[in-house]
């Protein structure tokens, strides 16, 4: 069908910290995916760029029964090589 994509990619959202741990993020992802697919325009949804420093989002994706289809790398260029490199801390 012209003008229609096979894959829905990238819905960005966040959950207020006051509501963390209540399953809202997984619910929103699952519901949005099902709603978009139900309309027949998309066959799949894709969660992209979940950083390795974000184990909560990785767990949410795993709990939704997702399949890892690719792995992205984030590269960093230190403009001042004399400065120490500090990795992004693991999210709590």
PDB file with one MODEL, atoms N, CA, C and O in Angstrom:
MODEL        1
ATOM      1  N   UNK A   1       0.847  -1.174   0.000  1.00  0.00           N
ATOM      2  CA  UNK A   1       0.000   0.000   0.000  1.00  0.00           C
ATOM      3  C   UNK A   1       0.894   1.240   0.000  1.00  0.00           C
ATOM      4  O   UNK A   1       1.723   1.381   0.900  1.00  0.00           O
ATOM      5  N   UNK A   2       0.764   2.112  -0.939  1.00  0.00           N
ATOM      6  CA  UNK A   2       1.603   3.304  -1.042  1.00  0.00           C
ATOM      7  C   UNK A   2       1.402   4.219   0.162  1.00  0.00           C
ATOM      8  O   UNK A   2       0.282   4.421   0.631  1.00  0.00           O
ATOM      9  N   UNK A   3       2.512   4.766   0.648  1.00  0.00           N
ATOM     10  CA  UNK A   3       2.431   5.711   1.754  1.00  0.00           C
ATOM     11  C   UNK A   3       2.365   5.079   3.126  1.00  0.00           C
ATOM     12  O   UNK A   3       2.261   5.790   4.125  1.00  0.00           O
ATOM     13  N   UNK A   4       2.424   3.758   3.200  1.00  0.00           N
ATOM     14  CA  UNK A   4       2.357   3.081   4.484  1.00  0.00           C
ATOM     15  C   UNK A   4       3.667   2.366   4.749  1.00  0.00           C
ATOM     16  O   UNK A   4       4.269   1.791   3.842  1.00  0.00           O
ATOM     17  N   UNK A   5       4.096   2.404   5.977  1.00  0.00           N
ATOM     18  CA  UNK A   5       5.345   1.740   6.372  1.00  0.00           C
ATOM     19  C   UNK A   5       5.022   0.372   6.961  1.00  0.00           C
ATOM     20  O   UNK A   5       3.919   0.126   7.448  1.00  0.00           O
ATOM     21  N   UNK A   6       6.010  -0.502   6.904  1.00  0.00           N
ATOM     22  CA  UNK A   6       5.858  -1.814   7.510  1.00  0.00           C
ATOM     23  C   UNK A   6       6.235  -1.813   8.988  1.00  0.00           C
ATOM     24  O   UNK A   6       5.793  -2.677   9.745  1.00  0.00           O
ATOM     25  N   UNK A   7       7.043  -0.855   9.395  1.00  0.00           N
ATOM     26  CA  UNK A   7       7.552  -0.830  10.764  1.00  0.00           C
ATOM     27  C   UNK A   7       7.308   0.546  11.374  1.00  0.00           C
ATOM     28  O   UNK A   7       7.570   1.566  10.736  1.00  0.00           O
ATOM     29  N   UNK A   8       6.812   0.576  12.598  1.00  0.00           N
ATOM     30  CA  UNK A   8       6.680   1.819  13.359  1.00  0.00           C
ATOM     31  C   UNK A   8       7.917   1.923  14.224  1.00  0.00           C
ATOM     32  O   UNK A   8       8.169   1.039  15.043  1.00  0.00           O
ATOM     33  N   UNK A   9       8.688   2.974  14.065  1.00  0.00           N
ATOM     34  CA  UNK A   9       9.925   3.138  14.818  1.00  0.00           C
ATOM     35  C   UNK A   9       9.873   4.434  15.617  1.00  0.00           C
ATOM     36  O   UNK A   9       9.569   5.497  15.077  1.00  0.00           O
ATOM     37  N   UNK A  10      10.174   4.332  16.904  1.00  0.00           N
ATOM     38  CA  UNK A  10      10.476   5.490  17.721  1.00  0.00           C
ATOM     39  C   UNK A  10       9.319   6.305  18.253  1.00  0.00           C
ATOM     40  O   UNK A  10       8.869   7.253  17.609  1.00  0.00           O
ATOM     41  N   UNK A  11       8.847   5.945  19.404  1.00  0.00           N
ATOM     42  CA  UNK A  11       7.966   6.789  20.180  1.00  0.00           C
ATOM     43  C   UNK A  11       8.750   7.089  21.454  1.00  0.00           C
ATOM     44  O   UNK A  11       9.119   6.173  22.189  1.00  0.00           O
ATOM     45  N   UNK A  12       8.999   8.354  21.713  1.00  0.00           N
ATOM     46  CA  UNK A  12       9.795   8.735  22.872  1.00  0.00           C
ATOM     47  C   UNK A  12       8.856   9.188  23.977  1.00  0.00           C
ATOM     48  O   UNK A  12       7.930   9.963  23.737  1.00  0.00           O
ATOM     49  N   UNK A  13       9.096   8.708  25.176  1.00  0.00           N
ATOM     50  CA  UNK A  13       8.283   9.119  26.310  1.00  0.00           C
ATOM     51  C   UNK A  13       9.079   8.936  27.584  1.00  0.00           C
ATOM     52  O   UNK A  13      10.138   8.308  27.586  1.00  0.00           O
ATOM     53  N   UNK A  14       8.574   9.477  28.640  1.00  0.00           N
ATOM     54  CA  UNK A  14       9.179   9.295  29.958  1.00  0.00           C
ATOM     55  C   UNK A  14       8.078   9.221  30.995  1.00  0.00           C
ATOM     56  O   UNK A  14       6.965   9.701  30.784  1.00  0.00           O
ATOM     57  N   UNK A  15       8.409   8.618  32.105  1.00  0.00           N
ATOM     58  CA  UNK A  15       7.453   8.479  33.210  1.00  0.00           C
ATOM     59  C   UNK A  15       7.986   9.286  34.385  1.00  0.00           C
ATOM     60  O   UNK A  15       9.143   9.130  34.773  1.00  0.00           O
ATOM     61  N   UNK A  16       7.156  10.137  34.946  1.00  0.00           N
ATOM     62  CA  UNK A  16       7.526  10.906  36.135  1.00  0.00           C
ATOM     63  C   UNK A  16       8.012   9.952  37.221  1.00  0.00           C
ATOM     64  O   UNK A  16       7.407   8.904  37.447  1.00  0.00           O
ATOM     65  N   UNK A  17       9.095  10.310  37.886  1.00  0.00           N
ATOM     66  CA  UNK A  17       9.684   9.448  38.917  1.00  0.00           C
ATOM     67  C   UNK A  17       8.668   9.025  39.981  1.00  0.00           C
ATOM     68  O   UNK A  17       8.794   7.947  40.561  1.00  0.00           O
ATOM     69  N   UNK A  18       7.685   9.849  40.236  1.00  0.00           N
ATOM     70  CA  UNK A  18       6.665   9.500  41.238  1.00  0.00           C
ATOM     71  C   UNK A  18       5.874   8.265  40.838  1.00  0.00           C
ATOM     72  O   UNK A  18       5.256   7.624  41.688  1.00  0.00           O
ATOM     73  N   UNK A  19       5.887   7.922  39.551  1.00  0.00           N
ATOM     74  CA  UNK A  19       5.111   6.787  39.054  1.00  0.00           C
ATOM     75  C   UNK A  19       5.993   5.621  38.596  1.00  0.00           C
ATOM     76  O   UNK A  19       5.494   4.650  38.026  1.00  0.00           O
ATOM     77  N   UNK A  20       7.301   5.717  38.845  1.00  0.00           N
ATOM     78  CA  UNK A  20       8.193   4.612  38.475  1.00  0.00           C
ATOM     79  C   UNK A  20       7.826   3.356  39.260  1.00  0.00           C
ATOM     80  O   UNK A  20       7.322   3.432  40.381  1.00  0.00           O
ATOM     81  N   UNK A  21       8.083   2.220  38.660  1.00  0.00           N
ATOM     82  CA  UNK A  21       7.872   0.949  39.342  1.00  0.00           C
ATOM     83  C   UNK A  21       6.431   0.471  39.364  1.00  0.00           C
ATOM     84  O   UNK A  21       6.122  -0.512  40.038  1.00  0.00           O
ATOM     85  N   UNK A  22       5.544   1.140  38.645  1.00  0.00           N
ATOM     86  CA  UNK A  22       4.138   0.759  38.636  1.00  0.00           C
ATOM     87  C   UNK A  22       3.720   0.086  37.330  1.00  0.00           C
ATOM     88  O   UNK A  22       2.552  -0.258  37.147  1.00  0.00           O
ATOM     89  N   UNK A  23       4.678  -0.099  36.430  1.00  0.00           N
ATOM     90  CA  UNK A  23       4.373  -0.780  35.177  1.00  0.00           C
ATOM     91  C   UNK A  23       3.785   0.106  34.096  1.00  0.00           C
ATOM     92  O   UNK A  23       3.365  -0.391  33.051  1.00  0.00           O
ATOM     93  N   UNK A  24       3.749   1.417  34.329  1.00  0.00           N
ATOM     94  CA  UNK A  24       3.149   2.314  33.335  1.00  0.00           C
ATOM     95  C   UNK A  24       3.934   2.338  32.035  1.00  0.00           C
ATOM     96  O   UNK A  24       3.345   2.390  30.955  1.00  0.00           O
ATOM     97  N   UNK A  25       5.259   2.300  32.126  1.00  0.00           N
ATOM     98  CA  UNK A  25       6.078   2.351  30.918  1.00  0.00           C
ATOM     99  C   UNK A  25       5.815   1.134  30.034  1.00  0.00           C
ATOM    100  O   UNK A  25       5.606   1.276  28.829  1.00  0.00           O
ATOM    101  N   UNK A  26       5.825  -0.042  30.616  1.00  0.00           N
ATOM    102  CA  UNK A  26       5.531  -1.260  29.851  1.00  0.00           C
ATOM    103  C   UNK A  26       4.127  -1.235  29.271  1.00  0.00           C
ATOM    104  O   UNK A  26       3.910  -1.638  28.129  1.00  0.00           O
ATOM    105  N   UNK A  27       3.167  -0.754  30.071  1.00  0.00           N
ATOM    106  CA  UNK A  27       1.779  -0.652  29.612  1.00  0.00           C
ATOM    107  C   UNK A  27       1.675   0.280  28.406  1.00  0.00           C
ATOM    108  O   UNK A  27       1.019  -0.051  27.418  1.00  0.00           O
ATOM    109  N   UNK A  28       2.325   1.449  28.485  1.00  0.00           N
ATOM    110  CA  UNK A  28       2.268   2.407  27.375  1.00  0.00           C
ATOM    111  C   UNK A  28       2.894   1.830  26.107  1.00  0.00           C
ATOM    112  O   UNK A  28       2.341   1.974  25.017  1.00  0.00           O
ATOM    113  N   UNK A  29       4.047   1.177  26.252  1.00  0.00           N
ATOM    114  CA  UNK A  29       4.714   0.592  25.092  1.00  0.00           C
ATOM    115  C   UNK A  29       3.838  -0.489  24.469  1.00  0.00           C
ATOM    116  O   UNK A  29       3.613  -0.497  23.259  1.00  0.00           O
ATOM    117  N   UNK A  30       3.352  -1.390  25.298  1.00  0.00           N
ATOM    118  CA  UNK A  30       2.543  -2.509  24.813  1.00  0.00           C
ATOM    119  C   UNK A  30       1.248  -2.018  24.171  1.00  0.00           C
ATOM    120  O   UNK A  30       0.893  -2.460  23.078  1.00  0.00           O
ATOM    121  N   UNK A  31       0.549  -1.122  24.831  1.00  0.00           N
ATOM    122  CA  UNK A  31      -0.730  -0.612  24.324  1.00  0.00           C
ATOM    123  C   UNK A  31      -0.544   0.171  23.031  1.00  0.00           C
ATOM    124  O   UNK A  31      -1.306  -0.010  22.081  1.00  0.00           O
ATOM    125  N   UNK A  32       0.468   1.044  22.988  1.00  0.00           N
ATOM    126  CA  UNK A  32       0.706   1.832  21.772  1.00  0.00           C
ATOM    127  C   UNK A  32       1.031   0.908  20.600  1.00  0.00           C
ATOM    128  O   UNK A  32       0.521   1.099  19.496  1.00  0.00           O
ATOM    129  N   UNK A  33       1.875  -0.090  20.839  1.00  0.00           N
ATOM    130  CA  UNK A  33       2.221  -1.030  19.776  1.00  0.00           C
ATOM    131  C   UNK A  33       1.006  -1.780  19.256  1.00  0.00           C
ATOM    132  O   UNK A  33       0.819  -1.912  18.046  1.00  0.00           O
ATOM    133  N   UNK A  34       0.181  -2.268  20.172  1.00  0.00           N
ATOM    134  CA  UNK A  34      -1.015  -3.015  19.768  1.00  0.00           C
ATOM    135  C   UNK A  34      -2.000  -2.127  19.019  1.00  0.00           C
ATOM    136  O   UNK A  34      -2.607  -2.561  18.039  1.00  0.00           O
ATOM    137  N   UNK A  35      -2.163  -0.886  19.472  1.00  0.00           N
ATOM    138  CA  UNK A  35      -3.090   0.036  18.810  1.00  0.00           C
ATOM    139  C   UNK A  35      -2.624   0.352  17.388  1.00  0.00           C
ATOM    140  O   UNK A  35      -3.425   0.366  16.453  1.00  0.00           O
ATOM    141  N   UNK A  36      -1.332   0.603  17.234  1.00  0.00           N
ATOM    142  CA  UNK A  36      -0.816   0.932  15.903  1.00  0.00           C
ATOM    143  C   UNK A  36      -0.905  -0.269  14.966  1.00  0.00           C
ATOM    144  O   UNK A  36      -1.238  -0.121  13.790  1.00  0.00           O
ATOM    145  N   UNK A  37      -0.610  -1.450  15.483  1.00  0.00           N
ATOM    146  CA  UNK A  37      -0.671  -2.648  14.653  1.00  0.00           C
ATOM    147  C   UNK A  37      -2.112  -3.018  14.320  1.00  0.00           C
ATOM    148  O   UNK A  37      -2.374  -3.549  13.241  1.00  0.00           O
ATOM    149  N   UNK A  38      -3.044  -2.748  15.220  1.00  0.00           N
ATOM    150  CA  UNK A  38      -4.448  -3.092  15.003  1.00  0.00           C
ATOM    151  C   UNK A  38      -5.042  -2.333  13.816  1.00  0.00           C
ATOM    152  O   UNK A  38      -5.965  -2.818  13.162  1.00  0.00           O
ATOM    153  N   UNK A  39      -4.516  -1.160  13.547  1.00  0.00           N
ATOM    154  CA  UNK A  39      -5.030  -0.368  12.428  1.00  0.00           C
ATOM    155  C   UNK A  39      -4.545  -0.898  11.086  1.00  0.00           C
ATOM    156  O   UNK A  39      -4.979  -0.425  10.035  1.00  0.00           O
ATOM    157  N   UNK A  40      -3.642  -1.883  11.116  1.00  0.00           N
ATOM    158  CA  UNK A  40      -3.181  -2.513   9.885  1.00  0.00           C
ATOM    159  C   UNK A  40      -2.103  -1.760   9.129  1.00  0.00           C
ATOM    160  O   UNK A  40      -1.686  -2.188   8.052  1.00  0.00           O
ATOM    161  N   UNK A  41      -1.645  -0.642   9.681  1.00  0.00           N
ATOM    162  CA  UNK A  41      -0.624   0.131   8.976  1.00  0.00           C
ATOM    163  C   UNK A  41       0.778  -0.371   9.273  1.00  0.00           C
ATOM    164  O   UNK A  41       1.687  -0.176   8.467  1.00  0.00           O
ATOM    165  N   UNK A  42       0.966  -1.010  10.414  1.00  0.00           N
ATOM    166  CA  UNK A  42       2.295  -1.457  10.823  1.00  0.00           C
ATOM    167  C   UNK A  42       2.249  -2.920  11.221  1.00  0.00           C
ATOM    168  O   UNK A  42       1.280  -3.384  11.822  1.00  0.00           O
ATOM    169  N   UNK A  43       3.299  -3.636  10.883  1.00  0.00           N
ATOM    170  CA  UNK A  43       3.383  -5.048  11.241  1.00  0.00           C
ATOM    171  C   UNK A  43       4.125  -5.254  12.553  1.00  0.00           C
ATOM    172  O   UNK A  43       3.840  -6.194  13.294  1.00  0.00           O
ATOM    173  N   UNK A  44       5.072  -4.377  12.837  1.00  0.00           N
ATOM    174  CA  UNK A  44       5.877  -4.500  14.058  1.00  0.00           C
ATOM    175  C   UNK A  44       6.144  -3.122  14.655  1.00  0.00           C
ATOM    176  O   UNK A  44       5.975  -2.098  13.993  1.00  0.00           O
ATOM    177  N   UNK A  45       6.551  -3.117  15.881  1.00  0.00           N
ATOM    178  CA  UNK A  45       7.057  -1.893  16.512  1.00  0.00           C
ATOM    179  C   UNK A  45       8.477  -2.179  16.973  1.00  0.00           C
ATOM    180  O   UNK A  45       8.836  -3.322  17.254  1.00  0.00           O
ATOM    181  N   UNK A  46       9.268  -1.133  17.043  1.00  0.00           N
ATOM    182  CA  UNK A  46      10.670  -1.279  17.400  1.00  0.00           C
ATOM    183  C   UNK A  46      11.022  -0.315  18.521  1.00  0.00           C
ATOM    184  O   UNK A  46      10.777   0.887  18.418  1.00  0.00           O
ATOM    185  N   UNK A  47      11.591  -0.844  19.578  1.00  0.00           N
ATOM    186  CA  UNK A  47      12.150  -0.005  20.641  1.00  0.00           C
ATOM    187  C   UNK A  47      13.615   0.196  20.289  1.00  0.00           C
ATOM    188  O   UNK A  47      14.362  -0.776  20.173  1.00  0.00           O
ATOM    189  N   UNK A  48      14.034   1.437  20.118  1.00  0.00           N
ATOM    190  CA  UNK A  48      15.414   1.658  19.711  1.00  0.00           C
ATOM    191  C   UNK A  48      16.198   2.377  20.789  1.00  0.00           C
ATOM    192  O   UNK A  48      15.648   3.072  21.643  1.00  0.00           O
ATOM    193  N   UNK A  49      17.468   2.186  20.716  1.00  0.00           N
ATOM    194  CA  UNK A  49      18.466   2.832  21.536  1.00  0.00           C
ATOM    195  C   UNK A  49      18.100   2.835  23.015  1.00  0.00           C
ATOM    196  O   UNK A  49      17.847   3.878  23.617  1.00  0.00           O
ATOM    197  N   UNK A  50      18.080   1.659  23.564  1.00  0.00           N
ATOM    198  CA  UNK A  50      18.005   1.523  25.017  1.00  0.00           C
ATOM    199  C   UNK A  50      19.443   1.318  25.457  1.00  0.00           C
ATOM    200  O   UNK A  50      20.030   0.265  25.209  1.00  0.00           O
ATOM    201  N   UNK A  51      20.007   2.316  26.104  1.00  0.00           N
ATOM    202  CA  UNK A  51      21.412   2.260  26.492  1.00  0.00           C
ATOM    203  C   UNK A  51      21.711   1.126  27.459  1.00  0.00           C
ATOM    204  O   UNK A  51      20.863   0.740  28.263  1.00  0.00           O
ATOM    205  N   UNK A  52      22.927   0.597  27.374  1.00  0.00           N
ATOM    206  CA  UNK A  52      23.317  -0.486  28.279  1.00  0.00           C
ATOM    207  C   UNK A  52      23.382  -0.010  29.722  1.00  0.00           C
ATOM    208  O   UNK A  52      23.470  -0.823  30.642  1.00  0.00           O
ATOM    209  N   UNK A  53      23.338   1.307  29.926  1.00  0.00           N
ATOM    210  CA  UNK A  53      23.352   1.881  31.264  1.00  0.00           C
ATOM    211  C   UNK A  53      21.942   1.998  31.850  1.00  0.00           C
ATOM    212  O   UNK A  53      21.763   2.548  32.937  1.00  0.00           O
ATOM    213  N   UNK A  54      20.939   1.479  31.126  1.00  0.00           N
ATOM    214  CA  UNK A  54      19.545   1.595  31.560  1.00  0.00           C
ATOM    215  C   UNK A  54      18.922   0.205  31.732  1.00  0.00           C
ATOM    216  O   UNK A  54      18.083  -0.204  30.930  1.00  0.00           O
ATOM    217  N   UNK A  55      19.336  -0.522  32.784  1.00  0.00           N
ATOM    218  CA  UNK A  55      18.843  -1.882  32.967  1.00  0.00           C
ATOM    219  C   UNK A  55      17.332  -1.974  33.180  1.00  0.00           C
ATOM    220  O   UNK A  55      16.732  -3.010  32.895  1.00  0.00           O
ATOM    221  N   UNK A  56      16.715  -0.906  33.676  1.00  0.00           N
ATOM    222  CA  UNK A  56      15.254  -0.945  33.871  1.00  0.00           C
ATOM    223  C   UNK A  56      14.536  -1.049  32.528  1.00  0.00           C
ATOM    224  O   UNK A  56      13.612  -1.848  32.375  1.00  0.00           O
ATOM    225  N   UNK A  57      14.964  -0.234  31.547  1.00  0.00           N
ATOM    226  CA  UNK A  57      14.313  -0.294  30.232  1.00  0.00           C
ATOM    227  C   UNK A  57      14.633  -1.606  29.531  1.00  0.00           C
ATOM    228  O   UNK A  57      13.792  -2.144  28.810  1.00  0.00           O
ATOM    229  N   UNK A  58      15.825  -2.120  29.731  1.00  0.00           N
ATOM    230  CA  UNK A  58      16.162  -3.422  29.153  1.00  0.00           C
ATOM    231  C   UNK A  58      15.234  -4.482  29.717  1.00  0.00           C
ATOM    232  O   UNK A  58      14.739  -5.328  28.971  1.00  0.00           O
ATOM    233  N   UNK A  59      14.989  -4.454  31.016  1.00  0.00           N
ATOM    234  CA  UNK A  59      14.088  -5.409  31.666  1.00  0.00           C
ATOM    235  C   UNK A  59      12.654  -5.258  31.161  1.00  0.00           C
ATOM    236  O   UNK A  59      11.959  -6.250  30.943  1.00  0.00           O
ATOM    237  N   UNK A  60      12.217  -4.018  30.977  1.00  0.00           N
ATOM    238  CA  UNK A  60      10.860  -3.783  30.459  1.00  0.00           C
ATOM    239  C   UNK A  60      10.724  -4.403  29.071  1.00  0.00           C
ATOM    240  O   UNK A  60       9.743  -5.089  28.783  1.00  0.00           O
ATOM    241  N   UNK A  61      11.707  -4.161  28.220  1.00  0.00           N
ATOM    242  CA  UNK A  61      11.670  -4.727  26.867  1.00  0.00           C
ATOM    243  C   UNK A  61      11.650  -6.248  26.924  1.00  0.00           C
ATOM    244  O   UNK A  61      10.893  -6.888  26.194  1.00  0.00           O
ATOM    245  N   UNK A  62      12.474  -6.828  27.782  1.00  0.00           N
ATOM    246  CA  UNK A  62      12.500  -8.286  27.918  1.00  0.00           C
ATOM    247  C   UNK A  62      11.163  -8.816  28.424  1.00  0.00           C
ATOM    248  O   UNK A  62      10.680  -9.844  27.949  1.00  0.00           O
ATOM    249  N   UNK A  63      10.562  -8.114  29.388  1.00  0.00           N
ATOM    250  CA  UNK A  63       9.277  -8.548  29.944  1.00  0.00           C
ATOM    251  C   UNK A  63       8.138  -8.450  28.931  1.00  0.00           C
ATOM    252  O   UNK A  63       7.123  -9.132  29.071  1.00  0.00           O
ATOM    253  N   UNK A  64       8.301  -7.611  27.921  1.00  0.00           N
ATOM    254  CA  UNK A  64       7.290  -7.497  26.874  1.00  0.00           C
ATOM    255  C   UNK A  64       7.468  -8.577  25.808  1.00  0.00           C
ATOM    256  O   UNK A  64       6.716  -8.636  24.835  1.00  0.00           O
ATOM    257  N   UNK A  65       8.476  -9.427  26.006  1.00  0.00           N
ATOM    258  CA  UNK A  65       8.699 -10.515  25.054  1.00  0.00           C
ATOM    259  C   UNK A  65       9.351 -10.061  23.764  1.00  0.00           C
ATOM    260  O   UNK A  65       9.162 -10.675  22.713  1.00  0.00           O
ATOM    261  N   UNK A  66      10.117  -8.988  23.843  1.00  0.00           N
ATOM    262  CA  UNK A  66      10.739  -8.467  22.636  1.00  0.00           C
ATOM    263  C   UNK A  66      11.902  -9.338  22.187  1.00  0.00           C
ATOM    264  O   UNK A  66      12.388 -10.194  22.926  1.00  0.00           O
ATOM    265  N   UNK A  67      12.326  -9.100  20.974  1.00  0.00           N
ATOM    266  CA  UNK A  67      13.469  -9.805  20.390  1.00  0.00           C
ATOM    267  C   UNK A  67      14.529  -8.766  20.062  1.00  0.00           C
ATOM    268  O   UNK A  67      14.233  -7.764  19.411  1.00  0.00           O
ATOM    269  N   UNK A  68      15.764  -8.995  20.505  1.00  0.00           N
ATOM    270  CA  UNK A  68      16.847  -8.072  20.166  1.00  0.00           C
ATOM    271  C   UNK A  68      17.259  -8.339  18.727  1.00  0.00           C
ATOM    272  O   UNK A  68      17.705  -9.436  18.393  1.00  0.00           O
ATOM    273  N   UNK A  69      17.106  -7.331  17.879  1.00  0.00           N
ATOM    274  CA  UNK A  69      17.422  -7.503  16.462  1.00  0.00           C
ATOM    275  C   UNK A  69      18.675  -6.755  16.048  1.00  0.00           C
ATOM    276  O   UNK A  69      19.229  -7.015  14.980  1.00  0.00           O
ATOM    277  N   UNK A  70      19.129  -5.827  16.883  1.00  0.00           N
ATOM    278  CA  UNK A  70      20.352  -5.088  16.583  1.00  0.00           C
ATOM    279  C   UNK A  70      20.903  -4.479  17.862  1.00  0.00           C
ATOM    280  O   UNK A  70      20.192  -4.321  18.855  1.00  0.00           O
ATOM    281  N   UNK A  71      22.167  -4.145  17.815  1.00  0.00           N
ATOM    282  CA  UNK A  71      22.821  -3.503  18.946  1.00  0.00           C
ATOM    283  C   UNK A  71      23.531  -2.262  18.419  1.00  0.00           C
ATOM    284  O   UNK A  71      24.299  -2.334  17.459  1.00  0.00           O
ATOM    285  N   UNK A  72      23.268  -1.135  19.050  1.00  0.00           N
ATOM    286  CA  UNK A  72      23.893   0.122  18.659  1.00  0.00           C
ATOM    287  C   UNK A  72      25.083   0.409  19.561  1.00  0.00           C
ATOM    288  O   UNK A  72      25.119  -0.020  20.714  1.00  0.00           O
ATOM    289  N   UNK A  73      26.044   1.130  19.033  1.00  0.00           N
ATOM    290  CA  UNK A  73      27.170   1.587  19.826  1.00  0.00           C
ATOM    291  C   UNK A  73      27.111   3.101  19.902  1.00  0.00           C
ATOM    292  O   UNK A  73      26.793   3.771  18.919  1.00  0.00           O
ATOM    293  N   UNK A  74      27.417   3.632  21.067  1.00  0.00           N
ATOM    294  CA  UNK A  74      27.550   5.068  21.234  1.00  0.00           C
ATOM    295  C   UNK A  74      29.031   5.349  21.388  1.00  0.00           C
ATOM    296  O   UNK A  74      29.681   4.822  22.291  1.00  0.00           O
ATOM    297  N   UNK A  75      29.554   6.166  20.521  1.00  0.00           N
ATOM    298  CA  UNK A  75      30.969   6.501  20.560  1.00  0.00           C
ATOM    299  C   UNK A  75      31.140   7.897  21.143  1.00  0.00           C
ATOM    300  O   UNK A  75      30.261   8.751  21.026  1.00  0.00           O
ATOM    301  N   UNK A  76      32.269   8.103  21.760  1.00  0.00           N
ATOM    302  CA  UNK A  76      32.529   9.390  22.387  1.00  0.00           C
ATOM    303  C   UNK A  76      33.907   9.877  21.954  1.00  0.00           C
ATOM    304  O   UNK A  76      34.873   9.114  21.965  1.00  0.00           O
ATOM    305  N   UNK A  77      33.992  11.132  21.578  1.00  0.00           N
ATOM    306  CA  UNK A  77      35.265  11.747  21.220  1.00  0.00           C
ATOM    307  C   UNK A  77      35.644  12.702  22.344  1.00  0.00           C
ATOM    308  O   UNK A  77      34.934  13.669  22.621  1.00  0.00           O
ATOM    309  N   UNK A  78      36.757  12.421  22.977  1.00  0.00           N
ATOM    310  CA  UNK A  78      37.262  13.322  24.018  1.00  0.00           C
ATOM    311  C   UNK A  78      38.099  14.405  23.334  1.00  0.00           C
ATOM    312  O   UNK A  78      39.148  14.119  22.756  1.00  0.00           O
ATOM    313  N   UNK A  79      37.631  15.633  23.407  1.00  0.00           N
ATOM    314  CA  UNK A  79      38.336  16.724  22.751  1.00  0.00           C
ATOM    315  C   UNK A  79      39.610  17.088  23.492  1.00  0.00           C
ATOM    316  O   UNK A  79      40.564  17.595  22.903  1.00  0.00           O
ATOM    317  N   UNK A  80      39.612  16.824  24.784  1.00  0.00           N
ATOM    318  CA  UNK A  80      40.819  17.046  25.581  1.00  0.00           C
ATOM    319  C   UNK A  80      41.252  15.696  26.138  1.00  0.00           C
ATOM    320  O   UNK A  80      40.718  15.247  27.153  1.00  0.00           O
ATOM    321  N   UNK A  81      42.217  15.040  25.485  1.00  0.00           N
ATOM    322  CA  UNK A  81      42.616  13.697  25.920  1.00  0.00           C
ATOM    323  C   UNK A  81      43.247  13.671  27.310  1.00  0.00           C
ATOM    324  O   UNK A  81      43.446  12.599  27.881  1.00  0.00           O
ATOM    325  N   UNK A  82      43.559  14.833  27.849  1.00  0.00           N
ATOM    326  CA  UNK A  82      44.130  14.897  29.201  1.00  0.00           C
ATOM    327  C   UNK A  82      43.053  14.736  30.273  1.00  0.00           C
ATOM    328  O   UNK A  82      43.354  14.409  31.421  1.00  0.00           O
ATOM    329  N   UNK A  83      41.807  14.966  29.893  1.00  0.00           N
ATOM    330  CA  UNK A  83      40.704  14.834  30.852  1.00  0.00           C
ATOM    331  C   UNK A  83      40.368  13.357  31.039  1.00  0.00           C
ATOM    332  O   UNK A  83      40.399  12.587  30.080  1.00  0.00           O
ATOM    333  N   UNK A  84      40.047  12.961  32.269  1.00  0.00           N
ATOM    334  CA  UNK A  84      39.709  11.550  32.487  1.00  0.00           C
ATOM    335  C   UNK A  84      38.369  11.195  31.856  1.00  0.00           C
ATOM    336  O   UNK A  84      37.451  12.014  31.803  1.00  0.00           O
ATOM    337  N   UNK A  85      38.281   9.981  31.390  1.00  0.00           N
ATOM    338  CA  UNK A  85      37.025   9.479  30.825  1.00  0.00           C
ATOM    339  C   UNK A  85      36.146   8.976  31.962  1.00  0.00           C
ATOM    340  O   UNK A  85      36.610   8.204  32.802  1.00  0.00           O
ATOM    341  N   UNK A  86      34.892   9.398  32.005  1.00  0.00           N
ATOM    342  CA  UNK A  86      33.936   8.922  33.003  1.00  0.00           C
ATOM    343  C   UNK A  86      32.752   8.351  32.259  1.00  0.00           C
ATOM    344  O   UNK A  86      32.081   9.047  31.497  1.00  0.00           O
ATOM    345  N   UNK A  87      32.504   7.080  32.487  1.00  0.00           N
ATOM    346  CA  UNK A  87      31.375   6.399  31.867  1.00  0.00           C
ATOM    347  C   UNK A  87      30.069   6.915  32.457  1.00  0.00           C
ATOM    348  O   UNK A  87      30.022   7.303  33.624  1.00  0.00           O
ATOM    349  N   UNK A  88      29.015   6.919  31.658  1.00  0.00           N
ATOM    350  CA  UNK A  88      27.691   7.290  32.156  1.00  0.00           C
ATOM    351  C   UNK A  88      27.321   6.296  33.256  1.00  0.00           C
ATOM    352  O   UNK A  88      27.460   5.089  33.057  1.00  0.00           O
ATOM    353  N   UNK A  89      26.855   6.771  34.405  1.00  0.00           N
ATOM    354  CA  UNK A  89      26.510   5.827  35.480  1.00  0.00           C
ATOM    355  C   UNK A  89      25.288   4.978  35.125  1.00  0.00           C
ATOM    356  O   UNK A  89      24.416   5.401  34.365  1.00  0.00           O
ATOM    357  N   UNK A  90      25.248   3.791  35.686  1.00  0.00           N
ATOM    358  CA  UNK A  90      24.103   2.893  35.497  1.00  0.00           C
ATOM    359  C   UNK A  90      22.892   3.527  36.172  1.00  0.00           C
ATOM    360  O   UNK A  90      22.979   3.955  37.323  1.00  0.00           O
ATOM    361  N   UNK A  91      21.776   3.592  35.472  1.00  0.00           N
ATOM    362  CA  UNK A  91      20.549   4.175  36.016  1.00  0.00           C
ATOM    363  C   UNK A  91      20.027   3.331  37.160  1.00  0.00           C
ATOM    364  O   UNK A  91      20.116   2.104  37.129  1.00  0.00           O
ATOM    365  N   UNK A  92      19.488   3.983  38.158  1.00  0.00           N
ATOM    366  CA  UNK A  92      18.935   3.272  39.320  1.00  0.00           C
ATOM    367  C   UNK A  92      17.426   3.257  39.273  1.00  0.00           C
ATOM    368  O   UNK A  92      16.786   2.704  40.167  1.00  0.00           O
TER     369      UNK A  92
ENDMDL
END
